[in-house]
């Protein structure tokens, strides 16, 4: 990967180092210096808006739950086939992008979605290009998560299989993380797809994931401009041809006109004009532990902000969660073990837990590498995704970030299914090669902390009835 252009340049200019604060931009004219992170006066809206008068389908709020255990779905076992109608499509959308919690903060109502998001920025939008869904006209629809409704923004697309299109809005995450938010979009997209796919699998809908697609055509399909909104991934129900050929113009909706030129350039560098094959199916695991249903676990899942470092997790939780989370994913992963029964503390290259690459207590080092965020020290184990930049091109960089987010999303579901908690974590990029003992161009992708919760999150609410929650402040070393 060329680190002087495209995604490679973005990676280099958005890498965190010890002698610069995370919210201080690098001294380079290609990054914006005129935006104040977390400025309440410029906070972007949480969702797009569309003009009145577009057709709306209000989705059923009584979700048809298949009752399949979350661990069975994560193990790769599809549930009995259910019809893809308005209710089931609404269930899938809700379990990924639905509003499940809310709070009042700084005089504003803040919504939290079913799938996690770095910094609770939720930079994603989801569209359903429907074909033959009972109760939903064929067409391109935007999912209005607050109303649990579909807003038709375009005519029916060519293709035979209903397809979900996930897009990213750079400013929504860049408001907090500036140009590094490009990475967060793909992490969040992977996390969202882990839940959309699981929900579809549990209903026997045979979801097919694609991350290679003709970017320009997808932009036309959903009315994205390629500057303030980008297509990130597709999820098709069944093996038919994805319904992604634009059948006509789409309504564009409204987004704040804030651009990060470095992000636009990185996204454009990875654009392609072909539709790739779906990600190959991974073999199902031979067994799975008991758990509540997927729907229950998704609503219970949160972003754990405090963990009890005095308590440990069983080795089986680590082994099964990692095996399930990495089904079909070949991005390298390491595990820093702090408190797992029967596993010596230290750093391991997954899947080998027999001999640590580095033995001993790494809590202080992980805390430092994770910008003094104490979850990295308090967790029972920390999962680290990383890969050499030399193995990637501009499109491969997108896929690597997405895959890391997909694994994180599965780890979250597995942790909450098995009574643990989890939270994603960012890091000092410059410390990754030394931490993992890899080559100089070994790039960190994402950290996931899994441990024993210090508190129990309130389960999320159903469509139209998010539960009220309060802010939990994580510990910061030295604070």
C-alpha positions as CSV (number, residue, x, y, z in Angstrom):
1,X,0.0,0.0,0.0
2,X,1.3,3.4,-1.0
3,X,1.3,5.5,2.2
4,X,1.6,8.7,0.1
5,X,-1.8,8.4,-1.6
6,X,-5.3,7.1,-1.2
7,X,-6.2,5.0,1.9
8,X,-2.5,4.6,2.7
9,X,-2.1,8.3,3.1
10,X,-5.2,8.6,5.2
11,X,-3.9,5.8,7.5
12,X,-0.6,7.5,8.0
13,X,-2.0,11.0,8.6
14,X,-4.6,9.7,11.1
15,X,-2.4,7.4,13.1
16,X,-2.1,8.1,16.8
17,X,1.3,8.6,18.4
18,X,2.3,9.2,22.1
19,X,3.5,12.8,21.7
20,X,0.3,14.1,20.1
21,X,-3.1,14.2,21.7
22,X,-5.7,12.1,19.9
23,X,-7.8,15.1,19.0
24,X,-4.9,17.2,17.8
25,X,-4.5,17.0,14.0
26,X,-1.2,16.2,12.4
27,X,0.7,19.2,11.0
28,X,-0.2,18.6,7.4
29,X,-2.3,20.7,5.1
30,X,-4.2,17.7,3.8
31,X,-6.1,17.3,7.0
32,X,-8.6,19.9,8.2
33,X,-7.5,22.2,11.0
34,X,-10.6,24.4,11.1
35,X,-13.0,22.0,12.7
36,X,-13.3,21.8,16.5
37,X,-13.9,18.2,17.7
38,X,-17.0,17.7,19.8
39,X,-18.2,21.2,19.3
40,X,-21.8,21.3,20.5
41,X,-22.7,24.0,18.0
42,X,-21.7,21.9,15.0
43,X,-23.0,18.5,16.2
44,X,-24.5,16.8,13.1
45,X,-28.0,15.4,13.1
46,X,-28.2,11.7,14.0
47,X,-30.2,10.8,10.9
48,X,-30.9,12.0,7.4
49,X,-34.0,14.0,6.5
50,X,-36.2,13.7,3.4
51,X,-38.8,16.0,2.0
52,X,-42.4,15.4,2.9
53,X,-44.7,13.6,0.5
54,X,-42.5,10.5,-0.1
55,X,-44.4,7.2,0.3
56,X,-43.9,5.7,3.7
57,X,-44.5,2.1,4.9
58,X,-44.9,1.9,8.7
59,X,-43.3,-1.4,9.7
60,X,-45.1,-3.7,12.2
61,X,-43.8,-3.1,15.7
62,X,-44.7,-6.7,16.9
63,X,-41.5,-8.4,15.8
64,X,-41.8,-12.0,14.6
65,X,-39.0,-13.6,16.8
66,X,-37.7,-17.0,15.6
67,X,-36.5,-17.8,19.1
68,X,-33.1,-19.2,17.9
69,X,-30.3,-19.1,20.5
70,X,-27.8,-16.4,19.8
71,X,-24.9,-18.9,20.2
72,X,-26.5,-21.2,17.6
73,X,-26.6,-18.3,15.1
74,X,-23.0,-17.3,15.8
75,X,-22.0,-21.0,15.4
76,X,-23.3,-20.8,11.8
77,X,-26.6,-22.6,12.2
78,X,-29.5,-21.0,10.2
79,X,-32.9,-21.0,11.7
80,X,-36.0,-22.5,10.0
81,X,-36.9,-20.4,6.9
82,X,-39.4,-17.6,7.5
83,X,-41.2,-15.6,4.9
84,X,-39.6,-12.3,4.0
85,X,-42.5,-9.9,4.6
86,X,-42.7,-6.4,6.1
87,X,-42.6,-7.7,9.7
88,X,-39.5,-9.9,9.2
89,X,-37.7,-7.3,7.1
90,X,-38.5,-4.8,9.9
91,X,-37.2,-7.2,12.5
92,X,-33.9,-7.6,10.7
93,X,-33.5,-3.8,10.3
94,X,-34.4,-3.2,13.9
95,X,-32.0,-5.7,15.3
96,X,-29.2,-3.9,13.4
97,X,-30.1,-0.3,13.1
98,X,-33.1,0.2,15.3
99,X,-33.3,2.8,18.1
100,X,-33.3,0.8,21.4
101,X,-32.1,3.3,24.0
102,X,-32.2,7.1,24.4
103,X,-31.1,9.8,26.8
104,X,-31.3,13.6,27.2
105,X,-27.9,15.1,27.0
106,X,-26.9,18.8,26.7
107,X,-30.5,19.7,26.0
108,X,-30.8,17.2,23.1
109,X,-32.4,13.8,22.7
110,X,-29.7,11.2,21.9
111,X,-30.6,7.9,20.2
112,X,-28.7,4.7,20.6
113,X,-28.9,2.0,17.9
114,X,-29.1,-1.8,18.4
115,X,-25.6,-2.3,16.9
116,X,-22.6,-0.5,18.6
117,X,-20.8,2.5,17.3
118,X,-17.4,4.1,18.1
119,X,-18.1,7.1,20.3
120,X,-21.9,6.5,19.9
121,X,-21.6,8.5,16.6
122,X,-23.7,6.0,14.5
123,X,-22.5,7.3,11.1
124,X,-24.4,4.7,9.1
125,X,-27.6,4.7,7.0
126,X,-29.4,1.6,5.8
127,X,-31.5,1.3,2.7
128,X,-33.7,-1.7,1.6
129,X,-33.9,-2.3,-2.2
130,X,-37.0,-4.6,-2.1
131,X,-38.2,-7.2,-4.5
132,X,-41.2,-9.3,-3.7
133,X,-41.5,-8.4,0.0
134,X,-45.0,-8.9,1.2
135,X,-46.4,-5.6,2.5
136,X,-43.6,-3.5,1.0
137,X,-43.7,-2.1,-2.6
138,X,-40.8,-2.9,-4.8
139,X,-38.5,0.0,-4.7
140,X,-35.5,1.6,-2.9
141,X,-36.4,2.6,0.7
142,X,-34.5,4.4,3.5
143,X,-34.9,2.9,6.9
144,X,-36.2,5.6,9.3
145,X,-34.9,4.1,12.6
146,X,-36.7,6.5,14.9
147,X,-40.2,5.8,13.3
148,X,-39.4,2.2,12.4
149,X,-40.6,2.8,8.9
150,X,-39.5,2.7,5.3
151,X,-39.4,5.8,3.2
152,X,-39.5,5.1,-0.5
153,X,-36.8,7.2,-2.2
154,X,-36.5,5.5,-5.5
155,X,-38.1,3.2,-8.0
156,X,-37.6,-0.6,-8.1
157,X,-34.1,-1.6,-9.0
158,X,-33.1,-4.3,-11.5
159,X,-32.2,-7.6,-9.9
160,X,-34.2,-10.4,-8.2
161,X,-33.1,-10.5,-4.5
162,X,-34.0,-7.9,-1.8
163,X,-30.8,-6.2,-0.8
164,X,-29.8,-4.0,2.1
165,X,-27.3,-1.2,1.3
166,X,-25.3,0.2,4.2
167,X,-23.8,3.7,3.7
168,X,-21.5,5.9,5.8
169,X,-21.7,9.6,6.6
170,X,-18.1,10.9,7.3
171,X,-19.1,14.0,9.1
172,X,-21.2,12.2,11.6
173,X,-18.2,10.4,13.0
174,X,-15.6,13.0,11.9
175,X,-17.3,15.5,14.2
176,X,-15.5,13.6,17.0
177,X,-12.7,11.7,15.3
178,X,-11.9,14.0,12.3
179,X,-10.4,12.1,9.3
180,X,-9.8,9.0,11.4
181,X,-13.5,8.6,11.3
182,X,-13.1,6.9,7.9
183,X,-11.8,3.9,9.8
184,X,-14.7,4.1,12.3
185,X,-17.2,4.0,9.5
186,X,-15.9,0.7,8.3
187,X,-15.6,-0.7,11.9
188,X,-19.2,0.3,12.5
189,X,-20.3,-1.1,9.2
190,X,-18.8,-4.5,10.1
191,X,-20.4,-4.4,13.6
192,X,-23.8,-3.5,12.0
193,X,-23.5,-6.3,9.4
194,X,-22.7,-8.8,12.1
195,X,-26.1,-8.2,13.6
196,X,-28.1,-7.8,10.4
197,X,-26.6,-11.1,9.2
198,X,-27.3,-12.8,12.4
199,X,-30.9,-11.6,12.4
200,X,-31.4,-12.8,8.9
201,X,-29.7,-16.1,9.6
202,X,-31.9,-16.8,12.6
203,X,-34.9,-16.5,10.2
204,X,-33.4,-18.7,7.5
205,X,-33.2,-15.8,5.1
206,X,-29.8,-16.9,3.7
207,X,-28.0,-13.5,3.9
208,X,-25.1,-13.0,1.4
209,X,-22.5,-10.3,2.3
210,X,-20.7,-8.3,-0.4
211,X,-18.0,-5.7,0.1
212,X,-17.0,-5.5,-3.6
213,X,-19.5,-3.6,-5.7
214,X,-19.8,-0.9,-8.4
215,X,-19.5,2.2,-6.1
216,X,-21.0,4.7,-8.7
217,X,-24.0,2.6,-9.3
218,X,-24.7,2.1,-5.6
219,X,-24.5,5.8,-5.1
220,X,-27.1,6.4,-7.8
221,X,-29.3,3.7,-6.3
222,X,-29.6,5.3,-2.9
223,X,-28.9,9.0,-3.8
224,X,-25.5,9.2,-2.1
225,X,-23.2,11.9,-3.5
226,X,-19.8,10.3,-2.8
227,X,-18.7,13.2,-0.7
228,X,-21.0,13.4,2.3
229,X,-22.2,9.8,2.0
230,X,-20.5,6.6,0.7
231,X,-21.8,3.0,0.1
232,X,-19.9,0.6,2.4
233,X,-21.5,-2.9,2.1
234,X,-24.4,-5.0,0.7
235,X,-26.4,-7.7,2.3
236,X,-28.7,-9.7,0.0
237,X,-31.3,-12.2,1.0
238,X,-30.8,-15.4,-0.9
239,X,-28.6,-16.3,-3.9
240,X,-30.4,-14.3,-6.5
241,X,-29.0,-11.3,-8.3
242,X,-28.9,-8.3,-5.9
243,X,-31.5,-5.7,-6.6
244,X,-29.0,-2.9,-7.0
245,X,-29.3,-1.8,-10.7
246,X,-30.7,1.7,-10.4
247,X,-34.2,1.9,-12.0
248,X,-34.2,5.7,-11.9
249,X,-33.2,8.7,-9.9
250,X,-33.4,8.6,-6.1
251,X,-34.3,11.3,-3.6
252,X,-31.1,12.5,-2.0
253,X,-32.2,13.6,1.5
254,X,-30.4,16.2,3.5
255,X,-27.0,16.0,5.2
256,X,-24.7,18.8,6.5
257,X,-22.4,19.9,3.7
258,X,-19.1,19.2,5.6
259,X,-16.4,17.4,3.7
260,X,-13.1,15.8,4.7
261,X,-11.2,15.9,1.4
262,X,-8.7,13.2,2.7
263,X,-11.7,10.9,3.3
264,X,-13.2,11.6,-0.1
265,X,-9.9,10.8,-1.7
266,X,-9.3,7.6,0.3
267,X,-12.8,6.4,-0.6
268,X,-12.5,7.2,-4.3
269,X,-9.1,5.4,-4.4
270,X,-10.8,2.1,-3.6
271,X,-13.7,2.5,-6.0
272,X,-14.4,-0.4,-8.4
273,X,-17.0,-0.9,-11.2
274,X,-17.8,-4.6,-10.7
275,X,-20.1,-6.6,-8.5
276,X,-18.0,-9.2,-6.6
277,X,-19.0,-12.6,-5.3
278,X,-20.5,-12.8,-1.8
279,X,-18.2,-13.6,1.0
280,X,-17.9,-17.4,1.0
281,X,-19.9,-19.3,3.6
282,X,-17.9,-20.6,6.6
283,X,-18.3,-24.0,8.1
284,X,-20.6,-24.2,11.1
285,X,-19.1,-25.0,14.4
286,X,-19.7,-28.5,15.8
287,X,-21.4,-27.3,18.9
288,X,-22.5,-24.2,20.9
289,X,-23.2,-23.4,24.5
290,X,-26.7,-22.6,25.6
291,X,-27.9,-19.0,25.5
292,X,-31.0,-16.8,25.3
293,X,-32.4,-16.1,21.8
294,X,-30.6,-13.8,19.4
295,X,-33.3,-11.1,19.8
296,X,-33.0,-11.1,23.6
297,X,-29.2,-10.9,23.4
298,X,-29.2,-8.1,20.9
299,X,-31.4,-6.0,23.1
300,X,-29.2,-6.8,26.1
301,X,-26.0,-5.9,24.3
302,X,-24.5,-2.6,25.1
303,X,-21.1,-0.9,25.1
304,X,-19.7,-1.9,28.5
305,X,-17.9,1.1,30.1
306,X,-16.7,-0.4,33.4
307,X,-15.3,-3.9,34.0
308,X,-14.3,-5.6,37.2
309,X,-10.6,-6.5,36.9
310,X,-10.7,-8.6,40.0
311,X,-12.9,-11.2,38.3
312,X,-12.0,-13.7,35.6
313,X,-13.8,-15.4,32.7
314,X,-13.7,-19.2,32.0
315,X,-11.3,-20.3,29.3
316,X,-14.3,-21.7,27.3
317,X,-15.8,-18.2,26.9
318,X,-12.5,-17.0,25.3
319,X,-12.1,-20.0,23.1
320,X,-15.7,-20.3,21.9
321,X,-16.2,-16.6,21.4
322,X,-13.1,-16.3,19.3
323,X,-13.8,-19.3,17.2
324,X,-17.3,-18.1,16.5
325,X,-16.3,-14.5,15.8
326,X,-13.6,-15.5,13.3
327,X,-15.6,-17.9,11.2
328,X,-14.9,-17.0,7.6
329,X,-12.5,-14.1,8.5
330,X,-8.8,-14.4,7.8
331,X,-7.6,-11.1,9.2
332,X,-4.8,-11.9,11.8
333,X,-5.8,-11.6,15.5
334,X,-4.0,-11.6,18.8
335,X,-5.3,-12.0,22.3
336,X,-3.9,-10.2,25.4
337,X,-5.0,-12.3,28.3
338,X,-5.3,-10.6,31.7
339,X,-7.8,-12.8,33.7
340,X,-8.9,-16.1,32.0
341,X,-9.1,-19.3,34.0
342,X,-6.5,-21.8,32.9
343,X,-4.7,-19.4,30.6
344,X,-1.4,-17.8,31.6
345,X,-1.4,-14.0,31.4
346,X,0.3,-12.8,28.3
347,X,0.0,-12.1,24.6
348,X,-1.0,-14.9,22.2
349,X,-1.3,-15.2,18.4
350,X,-4.8,-16.7,17.9
351,X,-5.6,-19.6,17.7
352,X,-2.6,-20.8,19.7
353,X,-3.2,-20.4,23.4
354,X,-0.6,-22.9,24.5
355,X,2.5,-20.7,24.4
356,X,2.4,-16.9,24.8
357,X,4.4,-14.7,22.5
358,X,5.0,-12.6,25.6
359,X,4.3,-13.9,29.1
360,X,3.3,-11.9,32.1
361,X,0.9,-9.1,33.2
362,X,0.3,-6.7,30.3
363,X,-2.4,-4.6,31.9
364,X,-0.4,-1.4,32.2
365,X,1.0,-1.7,28.7
366,X,-2.5,-2.3,27.2
367,X,-3.9,0.7,29.1
368,X,-1.1,2.9,27.8
369,X,-1.4,1.7,24.2
370,X,-5.2,2.3,24.4
371,X,-4.7,6.0,25.3
372,X,-5.0,5.4,29.0
373,X,-8.5,4.0,28.8
374,X,-8.7,1.6,31.7
375,X,-11.1,-0.9,30.0
376,X,-8.0,-2.3,28.2
377,X,-6.5,-3.1,31.6
378,X,-9.7,-4.1,33.4
379,X,-10.9,-6.6,30.8
380,X,-10.4,-10.3,31.2
381,X,-8.9,-10.4,27.7
382,X,-8.4,-8.0,24.8
383,X,-8.7,-9.0,21.2
384,X,-6.4,-7.2,18.7
385,X,-6.9,-7.2,14.9
386,X,-3.9,-6.1,12.9
387,X,-2.4,-6.7,9.4
388,X,0.7,-5.5,7.5
389,X,-0.2,-2.6,5.2
390,X,2.0,-4.2,2.5
391,X,-0.7,-6.9,2.0
392,X,-3.4,-4.3,1.2
393,X,-4.5,-2.1,-1.6
394,X,-7.0,0.7,-1.3
395,X,-10.0,-1.6,-1.5
396,X,-8.3,-4.2,0.7
397,X,-7.8,-1.5,3.3
398,X,-11.6,-1.0,3.4
399,X,-12.2,-4.7,3.7
400,X,-9.7,-5.1,6.5
401,X,-11.3,-2.4,8.6
402,X,-14.7,-3.9,7.8
403,X,-13.6,-7.4,8.8
404,X,-12.2,-6.2,12.1
405,X,-15.6,-4.6,12.8
406,X,-17.4,-7.7,11.8
407,X,-15.4,-9.8,14.3
408,X,-15.9,-7.1,17.0
409,X,-19.7,-7.3,16.5
410,X,-19.7,-11.0,16.8
411,X,-17.5,-10.8,19.9
412,X,-20.0,-8.4,21.4
413,X,-22.9,-10.8,20.8
414,X,-21.0,-13.8,22.0
415,X,-19.9,-12.0,25.2
416,X,-23.4,-10.9,26.1
417,X,-24.8,-14.3,25.2
418,X,-22.4,-15.9,27.7
419,X,-22.8,-13.4,30.5
420,X,-19.8,-11.2,29.9
421,X,-19.5,-7.7,28.5
422,X,-17.5,-6.1,25.7
423,X,-16.4,-2.8,24.3
424,X,-14.4,-1.6,21.2
425,X,-11.3,0.4,21.8
426,X,-8.9,2.6,19.8
427,X,-5.2,2.7,20.2
428,X,-1.8,4.3,19.5
429,X,-0.9,3.1,16.0
430,X,2.8,3.7,16.5
431,X,2.9,1.1,19.3
432,X,1.4,-1.8,17.4
433,X,4.5,-3.4,15.9
434,X,6.3,-3.5,19.3
435,X,3.3,-4.7,21.2
436,X,2.6,-7.6,18.8
437,X,6.2,-8.3,17.7
438,X,5.3,-7.8,14.0
439,X,6.9,-6.0,11.0
440,X,7.2,-2.2,11.0
441,X,4.2,-1.8,8.7
442,X,1.9,-3.9,11.0
443,X,-1.2,-1.8,11.2
444,X,-3.6,-2.0,14.1
445,X,-7.2,-2.3,13.0
446,X,-9.4,-2.6,16.2
447,X,-9.2,-3.7,19.8
448,X,-12.1,-5.4,21.6
449,X,-12.1,-5.6,25.4
450,X,-14.1,-8.5,26.9
451,X,-14.6,-8.9,30.6
452,X,-16.8,-9.1,33.6
453,X,-19.3,-6.2,33.7
454,X,-19.3,-3.9,36.8
455,X,-22.9,-3.0,36.2
456,X,-25.8,-4.5,34.2
457,X,-27.0,-2.4,31.2
458,X,-30.7,-1.9,30.8
459,X,-32.1,-4.1,28.0
460,X,-33.1,-2.0,24.9
461,X,-36.7,-1.3,24.1
462,X,-38.8,-2.4,21.2
463,X,-39.6,-0.4,18.1
464,X,-41.0,3.0,19.0
465,X,-40.3,2.5,22.7
466,X,-36.5,3.0,23.4
467,X,-35.6,2.7,27.1
468,X,-34.2,5.8,28.9
469,X,-30.6,5.4,30.1
470,X,-28.0,7.5,31.8
471,X,-24.4,8.2,30.9
472,X,-21.7,5.9,32.3
473,X,-18.3,7.4,32.4
474,X,-15.4,5.0,31.8
475,X,-12.2,5.1,33.9
476,X,-9.2,7.0,32.5
477,X,-5.8,6.2,34.0
478,X,-4.6,9.0,36.2
479,X,-7.9,10.8,36.2
